[in-house]
């Protein structure tokens, strides 16, 4: 049976040169119109690669007679291969074609290896002779006796399904005795390119399409021809990025941001009828504690500002405007920065944007204090913060005890006067919240500089944005039409039911969301379906500080989003050096994990236990992986994938 595939991939000048070198007779390439330019290479358009590869051709692509080793033993727990005495590395990938019970190609990942001799079980006597004898005797064929014994785990196998497509399956079968074993990356440049093309086709269903995250990693080497991606839809299913300091988490996020821009740009240039399953625009609320995403690192040539500068005016209007950068700096100072200009804004909240549950989620509260805060919120509505700080709340013997009121006043002290950079004490309602929400609903990536905020302010902003977006999405899902969503003076709408207290914010939102250019309204004036809106992902930096079990004791919008957010198109991107400190309930809801090197045995075990795939065979490598190396596990993939995240520069 012959498989015919159509792959739609970004096509750069480098890709064209690579394919030319590979000389693949069964590969037809056509290019679409130019859409964008990447930070690394100009994008000519989309590469539509139609490949014809059956089982025999897969063997030819792997080298057929130029095999690396022979299968010596196979069980459901371990694969053993005897191989030539050639250079190899822990983590190398091997393909094992086998036609027992059907034509399949198995994927084997080596985790241990040893030097062995063909005719000797023990090399100790020979080593001793080398030390003791001036002229030790060797057999003429001694060199051919030197072999390697490889062992590791079977990741799965690919076979052609009824639709003529290679499909990768979990390892429930084993290859035949003495099958030939082929190493990915073994041979000359042309051979390696053919191997990568073959591997990419066999793993097509696992590599995914959408937002590029890295290249498949084989041992110490990344495979540039084998790209690993996350479909846009799955950013609403929660993403975890775990790794100790120095592993490249910030670079990982920067690569994701660049990929999101490219992905959104390509989707908008493609008729929706041609989108693939899982395709969806993605918005990101990117919390940036070090103020690095926009300009990136010194000498790099820029970050988001460089990506935006390369866009055409029409693309910039569709993907970026009116702003992408938010900071607590003075707006004039921000816009005078030539790297940012008018695409930067000062970020600020008003006391009226803050609900009692926001403060309870980010600070230590007792049961009594939590009840008191909620009671004050019920009585004073959006003015509850000012009521507490101004002394307008009277203690009683029922819900608002004197000690609770005093404790609440202390916790709100960072909002008193003009102490807060994020929440200045202004009488008139001035807030960035509505514009932030509207930008996220339009598919924007927002870089939020929190370097001038306290940790509490950073968590407060993230919480308020997450809660408000979640409430609006629920209101939209609950509405049958625009009047039912917005309501009127006599009949409250769903937005009033889901945002009961934030009257000042709702005045702005009702006007903007009811207008013809509203992201919630289609060209016919009808409410959009939730599935037509972008998947919104909110980065939670320093996650253990607000996602630990103690903080979540009285409830949290993040806990609610982790459980229900995906059906509303709202997800979390949890970034942390520690896995053990994060609430298990939230970890259980994360469907994609990018796990980098972790600091100690406890963290590595926690990562293994919470991963969406079985990554136990990678446990040892979680200690020694280099910068930018990671294991990608996902509930929608059958196998965990080792990846190398490229350096953003």
Protein Blocks (a to p, Z undefined) as FASTA:
>chain_A
ZZdddddddddfklmmmmmmnopakbccdddddfbdcfkbccfbdcdddddddfklmmmm
nnommcfbdcfbdcfkbccdddddddddehiacddddfehiacddddddfbdcdddfkbc
blklmmmmmmmpmbdcddfklmmmpccddddddfbdcdddfkopacddddfbccdehiac
ddehiacfklmmmmmmmmmmmmmmmnopajdfbdcdehjbccfklccdddfklmmnopad
dddehilpmmmmmmmmmmmmmmmmmmmmpcfklpcehiacdddddddfkopmlnmpghkl
paflmmmmmpcfklmmmmmmmbfbdcfbdfklmmmpmklmmmbccddddfklpcfklmmm
mmccdfklmmmmmmmmmmnmmmlmmmmmnopaccdfklmcfklmmmmmmmmmmmgcjlbf
klccdfbdcdfklmmmmmmmnopacdddfklpcfklmmmmmmmmmmmmmmmmmmmmmpcb
fklmnopfklccfklmmmmmlmmlmmmmmmmmmpmklckbcfkopacdfklpccddddde
hklmmmcfklmmnopfklmmmmmmmmnopacddddfbfklpcfklmmmpcbdcddddfbl
klmmmmmmmpmbdcklmmmmmmmocehiacdddfkbcbdcdddddddZZ
